[in-house]
Structure formats: structure tokens, C-alpha cells
Amino acid sequence: MTPHDARLIPFRIDVPEADLADLRDRLRRTRFPAPLPGDGWDTGVPVEVLRDHAARWATHDWRATEERLNARTQYLTDIDGQQIHVVHVPSRHEGATPLLLLHGWPGSFLEFEKVIDLLVDTFDVVIPSLPGFGFSTPLSDAGWGVDRIARVMLELMTRVGHETFVVQGGDVGAGVAPEIARLAPDRVRGVHVNGALGAFAGELDDDTAARMTPIEVDRMRRVGEFMQNEFGYIAVQSTRPGLVGAMAADSPVGQLAWMLDKLQAWSHPAEVAATDVLGEEFVLANATLWWLTASAGSAAYVGYAQEQGWGAVPESSGVPTAAIQFAHDIGLRHLAEQSNTIVRWTDVDDRGGHFAALEEPELLVDDVRAFVAELEGGSPAVTPR
């Protein structure tokens, strides 16, 4: 593509065999450290867990992954000087609601593979790779706050032919989705997120604390534990993303450890291996995608090196907004309502984690469908092609 080329360029994944051979060779030659005392998840990924995953990764069939992904229509396009990758899966029905799906960190567009076929009867599905992630790399320049990412997503939806649409997101996507609505409330029919929506909980007044449900009290407790025990990765990525990028670009197991730590911590239930909860194919295919695109540094830069301050409360767009909170999630409705027009709030206190589209795809899709049906005053109207 030439700079500022507004075309959608058809794209197929075709990784050189030499790159895959190099990855397998590096995995087999990994120098592992001696285990730390206890060798538990409280100090990072246990060495034996890492050895096991590296061995599995070395035999992962990326060509099968490529073939499966290439069965979907994909494009590259230049928006605001940045290469953007997108998967576009038109609905089987005319008049279906356009749905923009936004992934988070440390994921990718691969997070949504399980839900595509569940959605296409009702929705025209658009799944981009966020700037700095996967095939939307390398980063063209600085300044990738949520507002700029939102502007890029608006232009992307114009290019794929949708003037109005619904947007759904988790993690980074849950920050970008409401911002798209703030920029273009006339275009966004509704916003749906999984996980936290808005600021982290801080000090609460006595009246608010007294009105909290048991679920909300538990979420407050877990927010405090997160800030005490898990905030370190954010501190590193938001201040020195280049260090993460340099280390991960030369060591596939180093990259895997950095990602697997959070895949394990954020999936549910905590005592079950993330590879079992999320699926081995996703964990290894996602790791391969990050390795092949050397995107650990740029994803950290976009995901956490944001100019917006933590705790800032933006204006509400007025666009109807829904949130689903799974067992691992920490969203609090009274905080979300400070900057969003909440019309639907679903608490699922016994199932699911941070990676909703992978862990509970049917529940997520059902909630999105119900939300859109409410927006449209009934079941979404579609007619067979």
C-alpha cells in the first residue's frame, strides 16, 4: 500500500517457512532458568509449566491455523498513516446489524474466532486488529490514545460499508468502544462491553459503600488485590514498552511467559490451566501471531502507554450501553454510570473470566443479541439472502 491509500486490499496470511523453522529452532534451544523457591504463579510462570508450553508450541501446526484464518475475508488498509488489518464476515442475511468487535491485551483478533459463526445469522461481523497488534503493525508514529484509535475504527467501518453499527469490546476494546460512541453518537447504535467499564474503584463514601451488593464488595476486594499484587506489568508497559518489545522480539519463550502470566491470572477458574480454559489452539496461535509480527512492544505501547490519566471520567455519549460482568470481572455499575448511559447490566457471578469470547462464547453472544433486540424493539429484523 502507498501512504494514505483508502482502498481495502485483500489479504491472506502466508508466513515464510523459514520464519516458522526459526521459531521452532529457538523454542527447542531455549535456556530455562533454575526454578525460584516454590516455583509458583506468585512469582511468575512456573518453569515446568513454561517448559511444557514451549514443547507444545514447537509442534503447533501454524499452517492449519493459516488455512482456517484464510477461509475468512481479510483486508489491509491504510488509515491515518497506519496499516490496519481487518476480518470482515458478512451476515448470511440481508439487513443484519453491523457489529464491530474489539479485542484487548494480551490477545488479538483471534479472540473472536469462536463467536463468528454464532453471530453471522444476526450480525455483519467486523473484527480489526487494533493498531500495534498483529498485522496492524508496525506502528507508524506516536499518539495512539483511545480517541485516535476510535477515529481509525470509525473510518474503518465507513470503508467496509457501514454508516451505523453496534460496537462490542473487552479490555482495551472496552475502553475504545465507548470512545467511538462519544466521537460519533449518530453512528453508534449501541455499545456493549465485557468487563470493567470506566475507572477503577477508589475510595467510596459511606452511603455508596452501604448500598453495594455482595458481588460488588467482592469486586472491590479484588481490585485492591490487583493493585497490590499485579500492577507491576502495567507499570513496566506504560513506562518502558520498548524494553518488553526488545526482550520478546528475541525470545519466543520470554514473550510466552509475559503473556501466559496474564492469561492464567485472568481466566476462570484460577486453578485450571489457562490453556485448558482458553483452548491450546488459541494460546499457541496467539503466541505465534505475536512472535511473527514482533508486536509485544507496540501492543504494550498502545495498550498501556496512554496519555489519558487513570481515573479520568469522560462525558457520556448518550448512546445506549450494556455491560456483562463474568466471575473474574470487576466492573461496578455506579462507576460505569458516571460516564455511560447504562441500559443493560448483566452479572454472571459463577462463570467466565476476562476473555469472554473464548471462555463463555454462547453467554456473550446471547447477551449481545438480547441487547441489540432491546435497542431495536424486538428481535433483529433479517431476511434470507
N, C-alpha and C positions, 0 to 999 in steps of 0.2 A: 504493500500500500504506500501511496505517497502521503505526505502530511496533509491533514485536513480533508482527506478523501471521505466523502459522505456515503460511499457505497457500502453495502453488505457483501463481503467477499466470502463465498462458500469455503468452508474449512473442513479438513479431515486430519485426524491425528495420525502421524506417520513418523514414529521415533526411529532414528537410525539404529541398526542392530549394534553398532559399535558402542553406542551410549548405554544400551542395556547390558552388554557384555562388561563394560567398565563398572557399572553398578554392581553386578553380581560378583565381580572380582574384588571390589572394595569391601563388600559385605563379608566375603569369605576370609579376607585378610584383616578384619577388624581387630585392633588391640584393645581388649577389655581391661578395665581396672580391677584391682582386688576389691572385693566387697567391703563396704564400710561396716562397722559394728552394727549388727542387727539386720542390715541389708533390707530395710523395709521401705514402703512407699512414703514414709515420713521424711526420708532424706533424698528421694528421687525414685527413679525406676530401678527396682532390684536387678542386680547384674544377671542372675539366672533368667529372669523374665526377658531382659534385653537380648541375651544370647539366643533364647528360644525364638523371639520375634525376628532377629536377624537371620537365623537359619531358615525360617519360613519365608521371609522376604526374598531370600536368594533363589527360591524355587517358584516364586509367584509368576504367573503367566500374564505378563502385561499385554501380549499380543491378543489374548482373549478379551482383555479389558478394552483394548483399542477397537476390536471388532464390534463389541457391544455398544460402545460410545459412538462409533461412526455410523451406527444404524439410525442415530438421531440427526436431524438437520442442525448444523452448526455454522456460525459465521464469525469472521473477524471484521471489525470496523474501527475507524479512527474517529474518536470524539474528543474534542478539546486537546488534540495532540497526543492522546493516549490510545494505544491499541486495546480494544475491548473484545473479549470472546463471549459468545452467547449461544446457548442451545435454545432453539425455538421449536416447540412441538404443538402444531395446530390441533385444535379440538376435532373430534370426529363429527361434530355438529355445527351447523351454521348458527350464528348469533350467540355463541358461547362467550362467557365473560372472560376478558383477558386477565391473566394472573401473573404478576411479576414476583418471582421467588428469589430472596436474597440470603446468601449463606453467611457464615461467620468465620471466626478463627478458633482452632486451627483446622478448619475444614476447607471446603471448595464447592464447586458446582456439583460434585459427586454426592454431596449430602442428600440431594433430592432425587436420586435415581429410583428409590423405592416408591416414591409418590407419583411419579409421572403418569404411569398407567392408571392409577387410581383417580387422577384428576382430569384426564383428557376427554372424558364424556361430558364434563361440565365446564371445563375451562380451556382457554387457549393459553398454553404454558410458555413462559419466557424465563430462562434461567441464565443470567450472566455470571461470569467470573468477575468479582469486584476488582478494581484497579489494584495492581500489586500482587494479585493472587493468580496462580496457574498460568493460563495462556493470555491473561491480561497483563503481561509483563514484556519487557522491563518497564519500570516507571519512567515517564517522560520528564517529569520535573517535580518540584515540591508543591506543598499546599493542598494535600488531599484530606481535608476535613470532610465531615459528613455533608456539608452543604454542597461542596463541589461534586462529591460522589453522587449526591441526589440529582444534581443538574445533568450529570452524564447519563444517569438512568432515565431521566425524562426524555432526553434526546434519543436514547436507545429505543424506548417504547415508540417514539414517533417513527423511527426508521423501520421498525418491524410492523408498522401499520396500525398502531393502537393509539387513539386520541385519549380515551378514558380507560381506566383499568383499576383493579384491586392489587394491593401490594402486601406480601407476607414476608416476614423475616425473623431471624433469630440471631442473638449475639450481635456482631457488627451490623448485620442486616436489620436487627430490631432498633438500632439507632438511626440507620439510614431511612427506613420505611416511613416513620413519621415526618422526617425532614422533607421527603418528596412531597408529602401532603401539604406541608407548610409552604413550599415553593409554588405548588400548583393545585390548590384545593378544588379548582374547577375540573381538573383532570382525574383526580384520585377519588374513586367511588368509596373506597374503604381501606382501612389499614388493619392488618391482623399480625400480631406478633406472638411468638412463644418465648417465655422467659421474662426477665425484668424489662420494664418499660418506664424509663425515667431514671431519676437519681437514685443512688444507693441511700439506704436509710441512715440518718444521722441521729442526733438527739431528738426525742419526741417529747411533746408536752404531756402533762399528766392526763388530760382529757383524752387525747389521741391514744395513749398507751392503754387506758382503761377500756377503750372500745375495740381493741384488737382481738381478733379471733385466735384460738389456739394455733391454727395454721400460721397466722401472721407472726405470732410470738416466736414460733419455731424458726420462721424465716429470718426474723431479726437476730436470733441467736446465731444462725449460720452465717449471716452477713458479718457479724463480729468475728467469728472464727476465720472466715475467709480473709478479712483484713489483717488478722493477726498472723495467720499461718501460710497464706497462699499468695499474698500480694507481690512477692518478690519478682515473679516473671513479668508483671506489668511494669514494675519499676525499671527493669532492665530494658524491656522492649520499647518503653515510651521515652527512654533517655539515650539508649545505645543500640538501636535496631541494627546498625551496621555490624556490631560485634556478633550478634546472633547470626546474621547473614553470612559473615565470613566463616564462622565455625561450621555452620550447617552446609555450606556450599562445598566443603572439602571432606565431610564425614557423614555418610548417609545414616550411620547408627547414632551419631550425635544429633542429627536432625530428628530421627525417630524418637530418641529419648525425650527431647524437648517437647514433642507433640504428644507422645504416649502418656507422659505425666499428666497432662490435662484431659486427654481422652478418658483415662481411668478415673480421675478425680471428679469429672463432671457427668459421667454416665451413671445409670442407676439400674440395679442396686450396686453399692460401692464394693461389696465383697465379691462380685462376679467380674471376671476379666473383661476389660473393655472390648477386646477382640471378639468375645462371645456376644456381648450386648449389641455392639455396633455392626458386627459381621467382619470376619477376617478379610474378605474381599475389599470392603471399604477402607479398612485401616491400612492395608498394604498398597492398594491402588492410589489412595490419597497420598501416602508417603512417597510413592513413585512419582506422582504428578509434581509434588513439591520439589523432589530431587531433580527431575528432568528440567524444570523451569528455574531452578536455583532461586526460589521465591521466598525463602524463610525471612530474609532481611526486609524485602519490600512489603511482605504481608504484615510483619511486625510494625513497620513504619506507618502503614495505612491503618492498621487495626488499633494501634495504641499510641502512636506519636501524633496525637491530635492536638490542634490548637485550642479547642474548646476546653474549658475548665471542668473538672469533675464537680458534679452537684449543681451546675448551672441549670436553671429552669426556663426553657424556651416558651414562647407563646403557643397556645393551642391553635391548630389549623381549623378547628370546627368540623373536620372530616370524621365521620363515624369510625370508631376504633374498637377493636376487640383484642383480648389477650387470653391465652391459655397458659396456665401455670402447672407444670408437672411436678413430681415429687421432689426433684432436686432444685427446682427453680425458687427464686427469692423475690419475685415481684409483689409489690404491695399496692393495692388499688388506690389508697388515699394519696400515695405519691404519684401514681400514674395519672390521676385525675387533675393534678396541678398543671399539666401541660398537654393533655389529650382529652378528647371527647369520648369517654368510655361508654359504649352502649352494650357491650357484652364482656363478661368476665367469667372464665371457667377455671375452677380449681380441681386438679386431679392429684390428690394427696398420697396416693398409694402406688403410682406407676410413673415411669418415664424420667428422663434426665434432660440435660442441656441440649442434646442432639435429637430433637423431637422427630424430625423426618426420618431418622434412622431407627430410633427406639420404639416409637409409637406412631407409625405412619398412618394407620387407619383412624386413630383418635384425632390426630392432627387434621387429616383431610375432612373428617366428619365435622369438626369444629369450624373449619374454613367454609365448608359448604353451608352449614347452618347460618353462619354469619352473613354470607352473601345472599342467602334466601331471605333473611330478615331485611337486608338492605333493599331487596327487590320486591318485598311484599308478598313473598311466596316462593315456590320452587323456581330456580332459574329457568327462564324460557329458552329451550333449544329445539331445533328441528333437525332431523337427519339430513346428512348431505345427500 
